[in-house]
Amino acid sequence: MKKEHLNFVLDILRNQPWLGEKTEELKHILYSECPCDASRNLVSELVNRFLYISREKNYELLTSLAQEIVSEYSTREKTTLIAALGVSSGVDSSQYVAYSLKPLLAQKKFRDHILINDSSAAYRKGKATGHNQIVLVDEFVGSGQTVISQVKSIRAQFKGNSESDHTISVKVLVSTEAGIKNVVDAGIPITAQKIIKKGIDDYYPSKDATNLKDLMRTIEGNLSKDYNGRAMPSLGYNEAQATYYRQDGNTPNSVFPIFWWAFDKNGLDRSVLIIRAMGDA
């Protein structure tokens, strides 16, 4: 490896030491998939913007979220229902967050709430038990569209059954700034323990950002266009441009796919920096 290439990689590792075991994968993206210095510089800048959440930091965020719920709902605990935002029978990170909150809330003597693992059951469970203060929890919000869609669905259930005495709020560990704005603009209360910016749009003037997004799409030309009928989410799902990774976590599809999409344009396995289960692609 050329000395200048090695120094380039070492500079990234100094800023993001969690990539120390991914040196070969990083070199592959930079020098096998990036066609020019401009593209390498872009990838390097994006990597350096990553919010990396270690196991220890994740526990801190979960503890902070639990405290926020207790503080906000302490006088309404007997009517509070906490639900994982996920809506399917498949496992997802919102269920992980909901499960992780169980002992943390118990430690804080917050015991009279209900906690469920599927937000589509929030109305039915709440109506049956009188728990109508609904808190939806998740790990990460990218564009915010999933949140907006699910809250709209739950509100429609209440409205369709002439139930007016309820509240719905959303609390997540990490969100993009744009995702928070989209959810708030839709009239939905939401908080996040950490907020990140879009990796390109929020760091460059508009014209430069447009050119850099085109450059990223050129790099993405090395990736397969789809997987099992699911399109490769260029610039991240709904162009969220997220730069986020949790240790041991399943990378959100809002993250730039160049870092996690598992197959190249020939359908062969790629060397990736971070992991996302492709069944969730």
LUMTI-759408 format. One record per residue (C-alpha): x negated, y, z; residue in one letter. Coordinates in steps of 0.1 Angstrom, whole numbers. Layout:
<sites>
     c1     c2     c3  type
      X      Y      Z     a
...
</sites>
This chain:
<sites>
     c1     c2     c3  type
      0      0      0     m
    -14     34     -9     k
    -25     56     19     k
     -1     84     11     e
     28     59     10     h
     18     44     43     l
     16     79     59     n
     50     87     45     f
     65     56     61     v
     47     62     94     l
     61     97     96     d
     96     83     94     i
     88     57    120     l
     76     83    144     r
    109    101    142     n
    130     69    142     q
    110     43    162     p
    139     19    162     w
    130     11    126     l
     97     -3    137     g
    108    -39    129     e
    122    -27     95     k
     90    -14     79     t
     92    -37     49     e
    128    -29     43     e
    121      8     45     l
     92      5     21     k
    114    -15     -3     h
    141     12     -4     i
    116     40     -8     l
     92     25    -33     y
    113     -1    -52     s
    147     15    -53     e
    140     53    -53     c
    129     63    -88     p
    111     95    -80     c
     96    116    -52     d
    128    137    -49     a
    149    106    -42     s
    123     93    -17     r
    124    127      1     n
    162    126      2     l
    162     91     17     v
    136    101     42     s
    156    131     53     e
    187    111     57     l
    169     84     78     v
    155    111    100     n
    190    124    106     r
    203     91    119     f
    220     91    153     l
    208     58    167     y
    227     45    197     i
    207     20    218     s
    224     -5    241     r
    217     18    271     e
    230     49    253     k
    261     30    242     n
    268     21    278     y
    265     58    287     e
    290     68    260     l
    314     41    272     l
    311     53    308     t
    316     89    297     s
    347     79    277     l
    361     60    307     a
    356     90    329     q
    373    113    304     e
    404     90    303     i
    406     88    341     v
    403    126    345     s
    429    133    318     e
    454    107    327     y
    450    102    365     s
    484    117    372     t
    500     97    344     r
    483     63    348     e
    515     44    354     k
    527     55    319     t
    493     53    301     t
    488     27    274     l
    453     24    259     i
    451      6    225     a
    423     -4    202     a
    429     16    170     l
    425    -16    148     g
    457    -30    134     v
    449    -64    121     s
    441    -98    135     s
    405    -95    124     g
    380    -84    150     v
    367    -48    148     d
    347    -23    169     s
    378     -6    183     s
    386    -39    201     q
    350    -40    214     y
    355     -5    228     v
    388    -13    244     a
    374    -45    260     y
    343    -27    272     s
    365     -1    289     l
    383    -27    311     k
    356    -30    338     p
    346      6    336     l
    382     18    343     l
    385     -8    371     a
    354      6    387     q
    370     40    388     k
    402     25    405     k
    422     32    373     f
    444      1    374     r
    480      8    366     d
    476     14    329     h
    481    -11    301     i
    453    -20    276     l
    460    -38    243     i
    439    -48    213     n
    462    -38    184     d
    476     -3    180     s
    504    -15    158     s
    519    -30    189     a
    517      3    209     a
    553     13    204     y
    568    -21    211     r
    546    -27    242     k
    551      9    255     g
    589      8    251     k
    591    -25    269     a
    570    -13    299     t
    576     25    300     g
    540     33    291     h
    545     61    266     n
    513     80    270     q
    493     64    242     i
    455     66    239     v
    439     51    208     l
    402     42    212     v
    376     34    186     d
    338     34    181     e
    335     56    151     f
    355     80    129     v
    342     88     94     g
    367    106     72     s
    395    104     98     g
    419     89     73     q
    424     56     92     t
    432     75    123     v
    457     98    106     i
    474     69     89     s
    478     48    121     q
    490     77    142     v
    515     86    115     k
    527     49    116     s
    531     49    154     i
    549     83    154     r
    573     70    128     a
    582     41    150     q
    591     64    179     f
    610     88    156     k
    629     59    139     g
    640     47    173     n
    650     82    186     s
    622     81    212     e
    609    116    218     s
    592    114    252     d
    557    102    242     h
    522    115    235     t
    494    101    213     i
    458    110    215     s
    426     95    200     v
    393     91    218     k
    362     77    201     v
    325     73    209     l
    311     89    178     v
    327    109    149     s
    317    130    120     t
    324    167    123     e
    345    165     91     a
    365    135    105     g
    373    154    137     i
    385    184    117     k
    407    163     94     n
    424    146    124     v
    429    179    143     v
    443    195    111     d
    468    166    110     a
    481    177    144     g
    464    148    163     i
    445    154    196     p
    411    137    193     i
    378    138    212     t
    344    122    206     a
    314    117    229     q
    290    124    200     k
    296    144    168     i
    274    141    137     i
    273    162    105     k
    276    150     69     k
    242    139     58     g
    241    160     27     i
    269    185     25     d
    263    200     60     d
    226    205     56     y
    222    222     22     y
    237    250      2     p
    266    240    -20     s
    247    238    -53     k
    218    219    -38     d
    242    195    -20     a
    259    188    -53     t
    226    180    -70     n
    215    158    -41     l
    248    138    -41     k
    242    132    -78     d
    207    120    -69     l
    221     97    -43     m
    245     82    -68     r
    215     76    -91     t
    198     56    -63     i
    231     38    -57     e
    229     26    -93     g
    206     -1    -78     n
    236    -15    -59     l
    263    -39    -71     s
    295    -20    -80     k
    317    -41    -58     d
    318    -72    -35     y
    348    -96    -38     n
    369    -69    -54     g
    360    -42    -29     r
    342    -12    -45     a
    309     -1    -32     m
    318     31    -12     p
    296     57    -28     s
    282     82     -3     l
    301     63     24     g
    339     56     26     y
    358     86     14     n
    323    102      9     e
    319    106     47     a
    280    107     42     q
    275     93     77     a
    241     87     93     t
    249     65    123     y
    239     31    137     y
    245     14    170     r
    221    -13    182     q
    237    -47    176     d
    267    -30    159     g
    284    -36    126     n
    276     -5    106     t
    306     16     96     p
    313     17     59     n
    313     55     63     s
    275     53     63     v
    256     58     31     f
    257     23     15     p
    220     25      3     i
    212     16     39     f
    235    -14     43     w
    251    -26     11     w
    238    -62      8     a
    236    -68    -30     f
    218    -52    -58     d
    231    -46    -93     k
    221    -81   -103     n
    241    -96    -74     g
    209   -105    -55     l
    204   -100    -18     d
    188    -66     -9     r
    165    -56     19     s
    186    -34     41     v
    178    -12     70     l
    210    -18     89     i
    237    -45     88     i
    274    -45     80     r
    293    -77     76     a
    302    -78     39     m
    336    -93     47     g
    344    -58     60     d
    328    -40     30     a
</sites>
